[in-house]
């Protein structure tokens, strides 16, 4: 994982989004421990409080839970929670793009073509793999 400092997205949010994506993709499975706050902070060269904030957000969402003496682990419903969050984010982005296209009087057919080209350009195949 890398942090992009040239974006308006806060670092803690980038960390949370990354973990959310890895859980949704099945890389981190229910019951699996996430990297410790300290280890991830050292790896990313960020303040441990930043990682703590990301993990707290994921805990609040129900994606992970803190187990005393163990650390943060993915919950049983973590995959569902992560996928729901990512689907909502994608839907919001799509809606914003559609509004922009419609404000420019772009036809529905052209909007669908733009979407299809964006899917092709993304390099992501059906089923979520690259």
C-alpha positions, 0 to 999 in steps of 0.5 A: 500500500502507498499513501498519496500525499497529492490528494485531498483524501485524508491519509486515514481515509486512504488507509481505511479505503485500502483495508476495505478493498482488501476485505471486499476482495477476500484478501483479509478474511473474517477472523484474520488479524490486520497488521498492528497499528505500530507495524502499519504506521512504520510501513507507511511512515505515518503517525500511529494515530493516523492508523488508529483513526482508520481502524476506528472508522472500520470498527465503527462500520462493523468491518473489524473489531478490536480483540484485547490482547490480539489486535484488530480482526475482520468481523464475520460480516466484514466482507458484506460491510466492505462490499456495501461501502464500496458499492455505495461509493461507486454508485455515488461516483457514477451518479456524479458522472451522469449528472455532469454528462446530462448537464452537457446534454450528452445522450443516455446512449453516449453515457452508456458508451462512456461507461463501457469504455471506462470499464474497458480502460480500467483493466478490471475483468468481470468478477473483480480481478485484474 
